Amino acid sequence: MIREPIGSELNAISVDANDIFSICWTSGTEARSKGCPLSHNNWQALPLFRMATGMRPGDTFLTAGPLVNMASVGTVFVPWLVLGGTLVLHHPFDPQGFMMQIMQERPNYTLLVPQWQT
């Protein structure tokens, strides 16, 4: 898009499904923090993820990760935007508080990241 003159029509710019649509951040659970380039196809695949997990409209979603992290954005925030329901945030992680939220909110879906011991 930046190659075209500012006054041109955006529809004249060809976009391929494998072109990068966004760069999302990950905290680097297994390595260093990094930006993850995601294509249009990556984002188009999210409905398959929702179907595989059994997410339904009106579900309650609980995430222990921050919403600046790709794991929470892609697996909790975007599905909640599409399906509606309730979004419950929990960050920073506190095991006792998290268990209380599970008992009180009764989420249908949650995201947890494994803790690596060094």
N, C-alpha and C positions, 0 to 999 in steps of 0.2 A: 504494500500500500504506500510506503514512503517513497517509492520510485515514481509514482504518478504525480502529476501536478495537483496542487491543493484543490483546484476548481473542478477536477474530473469526477465522473460518476464512479462510486465505489463498485457498482455492479460490473464495470468493465475490467476489474481486477480479478484474475482467475485465482481460485483458492482450491487446493487439492486436499482431499480428506486426510492425507498424511502430513500436511503442513502443520507446523507448531501453532497451537491455539493459545497456550498459556505456559508459564513457567511457575510451578508451585514448589513450595519449600518443604523439605522433610528434615526432621531433627537428626537423622543419621543414626538410627537405633543400632545398626550393625557397623557403621563407619562414621565419617564426618558429616556434618550438616551439608546439604547440597540443594541446588535447584533442579527440579525434574521437569524437563520439557515434555509437555503432553500435546498430542495431536488432536485434531477434530475427531478422529476415529476413537482415541482414548475416551473422550467425553461421551461419544455416542454409545460406547459399550456399557455405560453405567446402568441403563435399564436391565441389561442381562444380570448385572450384579444384584440389583434389587429383586429380580425374579428368583435368582439362586438362593438368596437369603430369606425369601418369604416375606419381605417388607410389604406392608399394606397401608393404604390411606388411613390416617388417624393414629398410627402407631406412636409409641413413645420411644424416642431415641436418646441414649445417654452416651456421652463421650468423655473420656478422661484426658483427651489430648487437647491442646490449644487449637483454636480455629485458624491459626496461621500456618498450621501443619497440614500437609497434603493428606495424611491418613484420616484426619478428622473431616477435612473439607470433602474429600471424595466419597468416603464411606458413611458419613453421618449427615453433614450439613446439606450437601446437594440432594440426597434422597429426602431429607426433611422438607427442603424447599419445594420439591416436586410433589410429595405425598401429603404434606401438612402434618398435623398431629402436634406432638409436644417435643421440644428439644430441651434436654437437660444437660447443662455444662458442669464439668467437674475438673478444675485445674487450679493449682498444682495438685498432684495426686496425694491423697490421704486415705489409706486403706479403711480406717474406721468410718470416715465420712462417706466414702464411696459405698460401703456396705449399707449404711443408713439410707443413702439415696436409692439404692436398689430396692430396699424394703419399702420405702415410702412412695417412690415413683413407679415401681413395677414396670421397668422398660421392656419393650418387645425386642430391642436390639441395642447392643452396646459395643463399643470399640475399646479394646485393651491392647497394649503393646507389651511384649515380654521384657522383663528386666534382666539385663545382662550383668552378671557378677564378674568382677575383675580380680 
